Amino acid sequence: MSLRINDIAPDFTAQTTQGAIKFHDWIGDQWAILFSHPKDFTPVCTTELGYLAKIEPEFTKRNAKLIGLSVDPVDNHHKWALDIEETQGHLPKYPLIGDHDLNVAKLYNMLPADIEGTSEGRTAATNATVRSVFIIGPDKRIKLILTYPMTTGRNFDEIVRVLDSLQLTARHKVATPANWRQGEDVIIAGSVSDEDAKTLFPQGWKAPKPYLRITKQPG
């Protein structure tokens, strides 16, 4: 079954570089960013994990936790982390799931459910569909699904931007326009009547069209 935004994120137990976890318990009352990789010791992923290690404080400030996944065993993750520190200048301190039995990759539709066996003998090419990102809210529902091709490194600054939008729009009846960044003007949600908007947004708004009501970012 395919996953969609607002579905409950599948729960699972797994071994990680920081010990065994039960995913929903690990998330707790925070936000979670689950990101996956085709295989350890691959070049693009090395740059991605290094960059995430560098900007992890940005997620911490936003009450969000990072967790990576590769189908290789946890022992390999520990060795790879040293390569990442050496080449990228930052050591990943967030947990990496060892998905040796491919269970999590299948749960999250990153590999077809009918693939048999374990990670043994699989290559980055045979794991091509594993390069994905999920943002999961404290309610354990999926808020974002993003999948890239293997040859294109992911833009994790965009993940920070989307997280800002998700958290803002969860608190206030607004939406964020194209290319929005923290502190910029927002759009009053279409579900809010003009009468209610006067109470919710006492600072007022600009409306170049009746359906396009632009106001200052609340909060």
FIKOLZA-1660 file (N, C-alpha, C; in steps of 0.1 Angstrom, whole numbers, plus 5000, padded with zeros to 4 digits):
% residues 219
   i   px   py   pz ch aa at
   1 5008 4988 5000  A  M  N
   1 5000 5000 5000  A  M CA
   1 5009 5012 5000  A  M  C
   2 5006 5022 4991  A  S  N
   2 5014 5034 4990  A  S CA
   2 5011 5043 5002  A  S  C
   3 5021 5051 5006  A  L  N
   3 5019 5061 5017  A  L CA
   3 5016 5075 5011  A  L  C
   4 5007 5082 5018  A  R  N
   4 5003 5095 5014  A  R CA
   4 5005 5105 5026  A  R  C
   5 5005 5118 5022  A  I  N
   5 5006 5128 5033  A  I CA
   5 4993 5127 5041  A  I  C
   6 4996 5128 5054  A  N  N
   6 4986 5126 5065  A  N CA
   6 4983 5112 5069  A  N  C
   7 4989 5102 5062  A  D  N
   7 4988 5088 5068  A  D CA
   7 4997 5088 5080  A  D  C
   8 4993 5078 5089  A  I  N
   8 5001 5075 5101  A  I CA
   8 5014 5069 5096  A  I  C
   9 5025 5074 5100  A  A  N
   9 5038 5068 5096  A  A CA
   9 5039 5054 5102  A  A  C
  10 5043 5044 5094  A  P  N
  10 5044 5031 5099  A  P CA
  10 5054 5030 5110  A  P  C
  11 5049 5023 5121  A  D  N
  11 5058 5021 5132  A  D CA
  11 5067 5009 5130  A  D  C
  12 5079 5009 5136  A  F  N
  12 5088 4997 5135  A  F CA
  12 5098 4997 5146  A  F  C
  13 5104 4986 5148  A  T  N
  13 5115 4985 5157  A  T CA
  13 5127 4982 5148  A  T  C
  14 5139 4987 5152  A  A  N
  14 5151 4985 5144  A  A CA
  14 5163 4988 5153  A  A  C
  15 5174 4982 5148  A  Q  N
  15 5187 4986 5154  A  Q CA
  15 5193 4998 5147  A  Q  C
  16 5199 5007 5155  A  T  N
  16 5205 5019 5150  A  T CA
  16 5219 5020 5156  A  T  C
  17 5226 5030 5151  A  T  N
  17 5239 5033 5156  A  T CA
  17 5239 5038 5171  A  T  C
  18 5227 5041 5176  A  Q  N
  18 5225 5045 5190  A  Q CA
  18 5216 5035 5197  A  Q  C
  19 5216 5022 5192  A  G  N
  19 5209 5012 5199  A  G CA
  19 5195 5009 5193  A  G  C
  20 5188 5000 5199  A  A  N
  20 5174 4996 5194  A  A CA
  20 5164 5007 5197  A  A  C
  21 5155 5009 5187  A  I  N
  21 5145 5019 5189  A  I CA
  21 5131 5013 5184  A  I  C
  22 5120 5019 5190  A  K  N
  22 5107 5017 5185  A  K CA
  22 5103 5031 5179  A  K  C
  23 5101 5032 5167  A  F  N
  23 5101 5044 5160  A  F CA
  23 5091 5055 5166  A  F  C
  24 5079 5051 5168  A  H  N
  24 5070 5061 5174  A  H CA
  24 5074 5066 5188  A  H  C
  25 5079 5056 5196  A  D  N
  25 5084 5060 5209  A  D CA
  25 5096 5070 5208  A  D  C
  26 5105 5067 5198  A  W  N
  26 5117 5075 5196  A  W CA
  26 5113 5089 5192  A  W  C
  27 5102 5091 5184  A  I  N
  27 5098 5104 5180  A  I CA
  27 5093 5112 5192  A  I  C
  28 5085 5105 5200  A  G  N
  28 5079 5112 5212  A  G CA
  28 5070 5123 5208  A  G  C
  29 5072 5135 5214  A  D  N
  29 5064 5146 5211  A  D CA
  29 5071 5156 5202  A  D  C
  30 5081 5151 5195  A  Q  N
  30 5089 5160 5186  A  Q CA
  30 5085 5157 5171  A  Q  C
  31 5091 5165 5162  A  W  N
  31 5090 5162 5148  A  W CA
  31 5102 5153 5144  A  W  C
  32 5101 5146 5133  A  A  N
  32 5111 5137 5129  A  A CA
  32 5114 5138 5114  A  A  C
  33 5126 5137 5110  A  I  N
  33 5130 5137 5096  A  I CA
  33 5137 5124 5094  A  I  C
  34 5130 5115 5086  A  L  N
  34 5135 5102 5083  A  L CA
  34 5141 5103 5068  A  L  C
  35 5153 5100 5067  A  F  N
  35 5159 5101 5053  A  F CA
  35 5167 5088 5050  A  F  C
  36 5166 5084 5038  A  S  N
  36 5172 5071 5034  A  S CA
  36 5183 5072 5024  A  S  C
  37 5190 5062 5022  A  H  N
  37 5202 5061 5013  A  H CA
  37 5202 5047 5007  A  H  C
  38 5207 5046 4994  A  P  N
  38 5208 5033 4988  A  P CA
  38 5217 5024 4995  A  P  C
  39 5229 5029 4999  A  K  N
  39 5239 5020 5005  A  K CA
  39 5250 5028 5011  A  K  C
  40 5257 5022 5021  A  D  N
  40 5268 5029 5027  A  D CA
  40 5280 5030 5017  A  D  C
  41 5289 5039 5021  A  F  N
  41 5301 5041 5013  A  F CA
  41 5297 5045 4998  A  F  C
  42 5287 5053 4996  A  T  N
  42 5284 5058 4983  A  T CA
  42 5286 5073 4983  A  T  C
  43 5290 5079 4972  A  P  N
  43 5296 5093 4972  A  P CA
  43 5286 5104 4975  A  P  C
  44 5274 5104 4968  A  V  N
  44 5265 5115 4970  A  V CA
  44 5260 5114 4985  A  V  C
  45 5256 5102 4989  A  C  N
  45 5251 5101 5003  A  C CA
  45 5262 5106 5013  A  C  C
  46 5274 5104 5011  A  T  N
  46 5285 5108 5020  A  T CA
  46 5284 5123 5022  A  T  C
  47 5282 5131 5011  A  T  N
  47 5280 5145 5012  A  T CA
  47 5268 5149 5019  A  T  C
  48 5257 5141 5017  A  E  N
  48 5244 5145 5023  A  E CA
  48 5245 5143 5038  A  E  C
  49 5250 5131 5043  A  L  N
  49 5251 5129 5057  A  L CA
  49 5260 5139 5064  A  L  C
  50 5271 5143 5057  A  G  N
  50 5280 5153 5062  A  G CA
  50 5273 5166 5064  A  G  C
  51 5265 5170 5054  A  Y  N
  51 5259 5183 5055  A  Y CA
  51 5248 5183 5066  A  Y  C
  52 5241 5172 5067  A  L  N
  52 5231 5171 5078  A  L CA
  52 5237 5172 5091  A  L  C
  53 5249 5166 5093  A  A  N
  53 5256 5166 5105  A  A CA
  53 5260 5181 5108  A  A  C
  54 5263 5188 5098  A  K  N
  54 5267 5203 5100  A  K CA
  54 5255 5211 5104  A  K  C
  55 5243 5208 5098  A  I  N
  55 5231 5217 5101  A  I CA
  55 5222 5211 5111  A  I  C
  56 5225 5200 5118  A  E  N
  56 5216 5194 5128  A  E CA
  56 5211 5204 5138  A  E  C
  57 5220 5213 5143  A  P  N
  57 5214 5223 5153  A  P CA
  57 5202 5231 5148  A  P  C
  58 5201 5233 5135  A  E  N
  58 5189 5239 5129  A  E CA
  58 5176 5231 5132  A  E  C
  59 5178 5218 5131  A  F  N
  59 5166 5210 5134  A  F CA
  59 5163 5209 5149  A  F  C
  60 5174 5208 5157  A  T  N
  60 5172 5208 5171  A  T CA
  60 5165 5220 5176  A  T  C
  61 5168 5232 5170  A  K  N
  61 5161 5245 5174  A  K CA
  61 5146 5244 5171  A  K  C
  62 5143 5236 5161  A  R  N
  62 5129 5234 5157  A  R CA
  62 5122 5222 5163  A  R  C
  63 5128 5217 5174  A  N  N
  63 5122 5205 5181  A  N CA
  63 5120 5193 5171  A  N  C
  64 5130 5191 5162  A  A  N
  64 5130 5181 5153  A  A CA
  64 5142 5172 5154  A  A  C
  65 5140 5159 5152  A  K  N
  65 5151 5149 5153  A  K CA
  65 5154 5143 5139  A  K  C
  66 5166 5140 5137  A  L  N
  66 5171 5134 5124  A  L CA
  66 5173 5119 5126  A  L  C
  67 5169 5111 5116  A  I  N
  67 5173 5097 5117  A  I CA
  67 5175 5092 5103  A  I  C
  68 5186 5086 5100  A  G  N
  68 5189 5081 5087  A  G CA
  68 5187 5066 5086  A  G  C
  69 5186 5061 5073  A  L  N
  69 5184 5047 5071  A  L CA
  69 5192 5042 5059  A  L  C
  70 5199 5031 5060  A  S  N
  70 5205 5024 5049  A  S CA
  70 5203 5009 5051  A  S  C
  71 5203 5002 5040  A  V  N
  71 5200 4988 5042  A  V CA
  71 5212 4980 5047  A  V  C
  72 5223 4987 5049  A  D  N
  72 5235 4980 5054  A  D CA
  72 5234 4978 5069  A  D  C
  73 5242 4969 5075  A  P  N
  73 5242 4967 5089  A  P CA
  73 5248 4979 5097  A  P  C
  74 5244 4979 5109  A  V  N
  74 5249 4991 5118  A  V CA
  74 5264 4992 5119  A  V  C
  75 5271 4980 5119  A  D  N
  75 5286 4981 5120  A  D CA
  75 5292 4988 5108  A  D  C
  76 5286 4987 5096  A  N  N
  76 5290 4994 5085  A  N CA
  76 5288 5009 5086  A  N  C
  77 5276 5013 5092  A  H  N
  77 5273 5027 5095  A  H CA
  77 5284 5034 5103  A  H  C
  78 5289 5027 5114  A  H  N
  78 5299 5032 5122  A  H CA
  78 5312 5035 5114  A  H  C
  79 5315 5026 5106  A  K  N
  79 5328 5028 5097  A  K CA
  79 5326 5039 5087  A  K  C
  80 5314 5040 5081  A  W  N
  80 5311 5050 5071  A  W CA
  80 5311 5064 5078  A  W  C
  81 5306 5065 5090  A  A  N
  81 5306 5078 5097  A  A CA
  81 5320 5084 5098  A  A  C
  82 5330 5075 5100  A  L  N
  82 5344 5080 5101  A  L CA
  82 5348 5086 5088  A  L  C
  83 5344 5079 5077  A  D  N
  83 5347 5085 5063  A  D CA
  83 5341 5098 5061  A  D  C
  84 5328 5099 5066  A  I  N
  84 5321 5112 5064  A  I CA
  84 5327 5123 5072  A  I  C
  85 5332 5120 5084  A  E  N
  85 5339 5130 5092  A  E CA
  85 5352 5135 5085  A  E  C
  86 5359 5125 5080  A  E  N
  86 5372 5128 5073  A  E CA
  86 5370 5136 5061  A  E  C
  87 5360 5133 5052  A  T  N
  87 5359 5140 5040  A  T CA
  87 5350 5152 5040  A  T  C
  88 5340 5152 5049  A  Q  N
  88 5331 5164 5050  A  Q CA
  88 5333 5173 5062  A  Q  C
  89 5341 5168 5071  A  G  N
  89 5344 5177 5083  A  G CA
  89 5334 5177 5094  A  G  C
  90 5324 5168 5093  A  H  N
  90 5314 5167 5103  A  H CA
  90 5310 5153 5105  A  H  C
  91 5310 5149 5118  A  L  N
  91 5306 5135 5122  A  L CA
  91 5291 5134 5125  A  L  C
  92 5284 5125 5118  A  P  N
  92 5270 5124 5121  A  P CA
  92 5268 5119 5136  A  P  C
  93 5260 5127 5143  A  K  N
  93 5256 5123 5157  A  K CA
  93 5242 5118 5158  A  K  C
  94 5234 5119 5148  A  Y  N
  94 5221 5114 5148  A  Y CA
  94 5221 5099 5145  A  Y  C
  95 5211 5091 5148  A  P  N
  95 5211 5077 5146  A  P CA
  95 5209 5073 5132  A  P  C
  96 5216 5062 5128  A  L  N
  96 5214 5056 5115  A  L CA
  96 5208 5042 5116  A  L  C
  97 5197 5039 5110  A  I  N
  97 5191 5026 5111  A  I CA
  97 5198 5016 5102  A  I  C
  98 5200 5004 5108  A  G  N
  98 5206 4993 5100  A  G CA
  98 5194 4985 5095  A  G  C
  99 5190 4987 5083  A  D  N
  99 5178 4980 5077  A  D CA
  99 5182 4967 5069  A  D  C
 100 5190 4959 5076  A  H  N
 100 5196 4947 5069  A  H CA
 100 5185 4938 5063  A  H  C
 101 5173 4937 5069  A  D  N
 101 5163 4928 5064  A  D CA
 101 5154 4936 5054  A  D  C
 102 5156 4948 5051  A  L  N
 102 5149 4956 5042  A  L CA
 102 5135 4960 5047  A  L  C
 103 5132 4957 5060  A  N  N
 103 5118 4959 5065  A  N CA
 103 5114 4973 5064  A  N  C
 104 5122 4983 5069  A  V  N
 104 5118 4996 5069  A  V CA
 104 5116 5002 5055  A  V  C
 105 5126 4999 5046  A  A  N
 105 5125 5003 5032  A  A CA
 105 5112 4999 5026  A  A  C
 106 5108 4987 5029  A  K  N
 106 5095 4982 5023  A  K CA
 106 5083 4989 5029  A  K  C
 107 5084 4991 5043  A  L  N
 107 5073 4997 5049  A  L CA
 107 5070 5011 5044  A  L  C
 108 5081 5018 5040  A  Y  N
 108 5080 5032 5035  A  Y CA
 108 5080 5033 5020  A  Y  C
 109 5077 5021 5013  A  N  N
 109 5076 5021 4999  A  N CA
 109 5089 5026 4992  A  N  C
 110 5100 5024 4998  A  M  N
 110 5113 5027 4992  A  M CA
 110 5119 5016 4984  A  M  C
 111 5114 5004 4987  A  L  N
 111 5117 4992 4979  A  L CA
 111 5104 4984 4977  A  L  C
 112 5102 4978 4965  A  P  N
 112 5090 4970 4963  A  P CA
 112 5089 4959 4974  A  P  C
 113 5076 4957 4979  A  A  N
 113 5074 4947 4989  A  A CA
 113 5077 4933 4985  A  A  C
 114 5078 4930 4972  A  D  N
 114 5080 4916 4968  A  D CA
 114 5095 4913 4967  A  D  C
 115 5104 4923 4969  A  I  N
 115 5118 4920 4969  A  I CA
 115 5121 4910 4981  A  I  C
 116 5129 4900 4978  A  E  N
 116 5132 4890 4988  A  E CA
 116 5146 4891 4993  A  E  C
 117 5149 4884 5004  A  G  N
 117 5162 4884 5010  A  G CA
 117 5166 4895 5018  A  G  C
 118 5179 4898 5020  A  T  N
 118 5184 4908 5029  A  T CA
 118 5192 4918 5020  A  T  C
 119 5200 4926 5027  A  S  N
 119 5209 4935 5020  A  S CA
 119 5221 4929 5014  A  S  C
 120 5224 4916 5017  A  E  N
 120 5235 4910 5012  A  E CA
 120 5235 4909 4996  A  E  C
 121 5246 4914 4990  A  G  N
 121 5247 4913 4976  A  G CA
 121 5240 4924 4969  A  G  C
 122 5232 4933 4976  A  R  N
 122 5226 4944 4969  A  R CA
 122 5235 4955 4967  A  R  C
 123 5234 4963 4956  A  T  N
 123 5242 4974 4953  A  T CA
 123 5234 4987 4954  A  T  C
 124 5241 4998 4952  A  A  N
 124 5234 5011 4952  A  A CA
 124 5224 5011 4940  A  A  C
 125 5228 5005 4929  A  A  N
 125 5219 5005 4918  A  A CA
 125 5206 4997 4920  A  A  C
 126 5207 4985 4927  A  T  N
 126 5195 4977 4930  A  T CA
 126 5187 4984 4941  A  T  C
 127 5193 4993 4949  A  N  N
 127 5185 5000 4959  A  N CA
 127 5181 5014 4955  A  N  C
 128 5180 5016 4942  A  A  N
 128 5179 5030 4936  A  A CA
 128 5167 5037 4942  A  A  C
 129 5156 5030 4946  A  T  N
 129 5144 5037 4951  A  T CA
 129 5145 5041 4965  A  T  C
 130 5156 5039 4972  A  V  N
 130 5157 5042 4986  A  V CA
 130 5160 5056 4990  A  V  C
 131 5163 5065 4980  A  R  N
 131 5167 5079 4983  A  R CA
 131 5154 5088 4986  A  R  C
 132 5149 5088 4998  A  S  N
 132 5137 5095 5001  A  S CA
 132 5138 5103 5014  A  S  C
 133 5129 5112 5016  A  V  N
 133 5128 5120 5029  A  V CA
 133 5114 5120 5033  A  V  C
 134 5111 5118 5046  A  F  N
 134 5098 5119 5052  A  F CA
 134 5099 5129 5064  A  F  C
 135 5090 5139 5064  A  I  N
 135 5089 5147 5076  A  I CA
 135 5076 5141 5083  A  I  C
 136 5078 5138 5096  A  I  N
 136 5067 5132 5104  A  I CA
 136 5065 5141 5116  A  I  C
 137 5052 5144 5119  A  G  N
 137 5048 5153 5130  A  G CA
 137 5047 5146 5143  A  G  C
 138 5046 5154 5154  A  P  N
 138 5044 5148 5167  A  P CA
 138 5032 5139 5168  A  P  C
 139 5022 5141 5159  A  D  N
 139 5010 5132 5159  A  D CA
 139 5013 5119 5151  A  D  C
 140 5025 5117 5147  A  K  N
 140 5030 5105 5140  A  K CA
 140 5024 5104 5125  A  K  C
 141 5019 5116 5120  A  R  N
 141 5014 5116 5107  A  R CA
 141 5025 5121 5097  A  R  C
 142 5025 5116 5085  A  I  N
 142 5034 5120 5075  A  I CA
 142 5030 5134 5070  A  I  C
 143 5039 5144 5070  A  K  N
 143 5037 5157 5066  A  K CA
 143 5043 5160 5052  A  K  C
 144 5053 5153 5049  A  L  N
 144 5060 5155 5036  A  L CA
 144 5066 5142 5031  A  L  C
 145 5066 5140 5018  A  I  N
 145 5073 5129 5012  A  I CA
 145 5081 5134 5000  A  I  C
 146 5094 5132 5000  A  L  N
 146 5102 5137 4989  A  L CA
 146 5111 5126 4985  A  L  C
 147 5112 5124 4971  A  T  N
 147 5120 5113 4966  A  T CA
 147 5129 5119 4955  A  T  C
 148 5142 5117 4955  A  Y  N
 148 5151 5122 4945  A  Y CA
 148 5157 5110 4937  A  Y  C
 149 5162 5113 4925  A  P  N
 149 5169 5102 4918  A  P CA
 149 5183 5101 4925  A  P  C
 150 5189 5089 4922  A  M  N
 150 5202 5087 4929  A  M CA
 150 5213 5097 4926  A  M  C
 151 5213 5102 4913  A  T  N
 151 5224 5111 4909  A  T CA
 151 5223 5125 4914  A  T  C
 152 5212 5129 4921  A  T  N
 152 5210 5142 4925  A  T CA
 152 5210 5143 4940  A  T  C
 153 5219 5150 4946  A  G  N
 153 5220 5152 4960  A  G CA
 153 5208 5161 4965  A  G  C
 154 5203 5157 4977  A  R  N
 154 5191 5164 4982  A  R CA
 154 5194 5178 4987  A  R  C
 155 5185 5187 4987  A  N  N
 155 5186 5201 4992  A  N CA
 155 5180 5201 5006  A  N  C
 156 5189 5199 5016  A  F  N
 156 5184 5198 5030  A  F CA
 156 5180 5212 5036  A  F  C
 157 5185 5223 5029  A  D  N
 157 5180 5236 5033  A  D CA
 157 5166 5237 5030  A  D  C
 158 5161 5231 5020  A  E  N
 158 5147 5231 5016  A  E CA
 158 5139 5223 5027  A  E  C
 159 5144 5213 5032  A  I  N
 159 5137 5205 5043  A  I CA
 159 5135 5214 5055  A  I  C
 160 5146 5222 5059  A  V  N
 160 5144 5232 5070  A  V CA
 160 5133 5242 5067  A  V  C
 161 5133 5247 5054  A  R  N
 161 5123 5257 5050  A  R CA
 161 5109 5251 5051  A  R  C
 162 5107 5239 5046  A  V  N
 162 5094 5232 5047  A  V CA
 162 5090 5230 5061  A  V  C
 163 5100 5226 5070  A  L  N
 163 5096 5223 5084  A  L CA
 163 5091 5236 5090  A  L  C
 164 5098 5248 5087  A  D  N
 164 5093 5261 5092  A  D CA
 164 5079 5263 5088  A  D  C
 165 5076 5260 5075  A  S  N
 165 5062 5262 5070  A  S CA
 165 5052 5253 5077  A  S  C
 166 5056 5240 5079  A  L  N
 166 5047 5231 5085  A  L CA
 166 5044 5234 5099  A  L  C
 167 5054 5239 5106  A  Q  N
 167 5052 5242 5120  A  Q CA
 167 5043 5255 5122  A  Q  C
 168 5046 5265 5113  A  L  N
 168 5038 5277 5113  A  L CA
 168 5023 5275 5110  A  L  C
 169 5021 5267 5099  A  T  N
 169 5007 5265 5095  A  T CA
 169 5000 5255 5104  A  T  C
 170 5007 5248 5112  A  A  N
 170 5000 5239 5122  A  A CA
 170 4995 5248 5134  A  A  C
 171 5001 5259 5136  A  R  N
 171 4997 5268 5147  A  R CA
 171 4988 5279 5143  A  R  C
 172 4988 5283 5131  A  H  N
 172 4980 5294 5126  A  H CA
 172 4973 5291 5113  A  H  C
 173 4962 5297 5111  A  K  N
 173 4953 5294 5099  A  K CA
 173 4958 5302 5087  A  K  C
 174 4970 5298 5083  A  V  N
 174 4977 5305 5071  A  V CA
 174 4983 5294 5062  A  V  C
 175 4987 5298 5050  A  A  N
 175 4995 5290 5041  A  A CA
 175 5007 5298 5037  A  A  C
 176 5017 5292 5032  A  T  N
 176 5029 5300 5028  A  T CA
 176 5031 5300 5013  A  T  C
 177 5034 5311 5007  A  P  N
 177 5035 5312 4993  A  P CA
 177 5048 5306 4987  A  P  C
 178 5049 5306 4974  A  A  N
 178 5061 5301 4967  A  A CA
 178 5073 5307 4973  A  A  C
 179 5083 5298 4975  A  N  N
 179 5097 5303 4980  A  N CA
 179 5097 5310 4993  A  N  C
 180 5086 5309 5001  A  W  N
 180 5085 5316 5014  A  W CA
 180 5096 5312 5023  A  W  C
 181 5101 5321 5031  A  R  N
 181 5111 5318 5041  A  R CA
 181 5106 5325 5054  A  R  C
 182 5112 5320 5065  A  Q  N
 182 5108 5324 5079  A  Q CA
 182 5108 5340 5079  A  Q  C
 183 5097 5346 5084  A  G  N
 183 5096 5360 5086  A  G CA
 183 5089 5367 5075  A  G  C
 184 5087 5361 5063  A  E  N
 184 5081 5367 5052  A  E CA
 184 5066 5367 5053  A  E  C
 185 5059 5374 5045  A  D  N
 185 5044 5375 5045  A  D CA
 185 5038 5361 5041  A  D  C
 186 5026 5359 5046  A  V  N
 186 5019 5346 5044  A  V CA
 186 5006 5349 5038  A  V  C
 187 4998 5338 5035  A  I  N
 187 4985 5339 5029  A  I CA
 187 4975 5334 5039  A  I  C
 188 4964 5341 5041  A  I  N
 188 4954 5337 5050  A  I CA
 188 4947 5325 5044  A  I  C
 189 4944 5314 5052  A  A  N
 189 4938 5302 5047  A  A CA
 189 4925 5305 5041  A  A  C
 190 4921 5298 5030  A  G  N
 190 4908 5299 5024  A  G CA
 190 4897 5296 5032  A  G  C
 191 4899 5287 5042  A  S  N
 191 4888 5283 5051  A  S CA
 191 4884 5294 5061  A  S  C
 192 4892 5305 5062  A  V  N
 192 4889 5316 5071  A  V CA
 192 4881 5327 5064  A  V  C
 193 4869 5330 5070  A  S  N
 193 4861 5340 5064  A  S CA
 193 4867 5354 5066  A  S  C
 194 4863 5364 5059  A  D  N
 194 4869 5378 5061  A  D CA
 194 4865 5382 5075  A  D  C
 195 4853 5379 5080  A  E  N
 195 4849 5383 5093  A  E CA
 195 4858 5377 5104  A  E  C
 196 4861 5364 5103  A  D  N
 196 4869 5357 5112  A  D CA
 196 4884 5363 5111  A  D  C
 197 4888 5366 5099  A  A  N
 197 4901 5370 5097  A  A CA
 197 4904 5384 5104  A  A  C
 198 4893 5392 5105  A  K  N
 198 4895 5405 5113  A  K CA
 198 4899 5402 5127  A  K  C
 199 4895 5391 5133  A  T  N
 199 4898 5388 5147  A  T CA
 199 4912 5381 5147  A  T  C
 200 4914 5372 5138  A  L  N
 200 4927 5364 5138  A  L CA
 200 4939 5372 5133  A  L  C
 201 4936 5382 5124  A  F  N
 201 4947 5390 5119  A  F CA
 201 4944 5405 5120  A  F  C
 202 4944 5410 5132  A  P  N
 202 4940 5424 5134  A  P CA
 202 4948 5434 5127  A  P  C
 203 4960 5430 5123  A  Q  N
 203 4969 5439 5116  A  Q CA
 203 4964 5441 5102  A  Q  C
 204 4954 5434 5097  A  G  N
 204 4949 5435 5084  A  G CA
 204 4956 5427 5074  A  G  C
 205 4952 5429 5061  A  W  N
 205 4958 5422 5050  A  W CA
 205 4956 5429 5037  A  W  C
 206 4964 5426 5027  A  K  N
 206 4963 5431 5013  A  K CA
 206 4956 5420 5005  A  K  C
 207 4947 5424 4996  A  A  N
 207 4940 5414 4989  A  A CA
 207 4939 5418 4974  A  A  C
 208 4950 5415 4966  A  P  N
 208 4949 5418 4952  A  P CA
 208 4938 5411 4945  A  P  C
 209 4933 5399 4950  A  K  N
 209 4922 5392 4946  A  K CA
 209 4914 5387 4959  A  K  C
 210 4901 5386 4958  A  P  N
 210 4894 5381 4970  A  P CA
 210 4899 5368 4976  A  P  C
 211 4905 5360 4968  A  Y  N
 211 4910 5347 4973  A  Y CA
 211 4924 5347 4977  A  Y  C
 212 4931 5359 4975  A  L  N
 212 4945 5360 4978  A  L CA
 212 4947 5371 4988  A  L  C
 213 4947 5367 5001  A  R  N
 213 4948 5376 5012  A  R CA
 213 4961 5375 5019  A  R  C
 214 4970 5385 5017  A  I  N
 214 4984 5385 5022  A  I CA
 214 4985 5393 5034  A  I  C
 215 4992 5386 5044  A  T  N
 215 4993 5393 5057  A  T CA
 215 5007 5390 5063  A  T  C
 216 5010 5397 5074  A  K  N
 216 5023 5395 5080  A  K CA
 216 5023 5381 5087  A  K  C
 217 5035 5375 5088  A  Q  N
 217 5036 5362 5094  A  Q CA
 217 5032 5364 5109  A  Q  C
 218 5022 5356 5114  A  P  N
 218 5018 5357 5128  A  P CA
 218 5029 5351 5137  A  P  C
 219 5029 5356 5149  A  G  N
 219 5038 5351 5159  A  G CA
 219 5052 5357 5158  A  G  C
% end
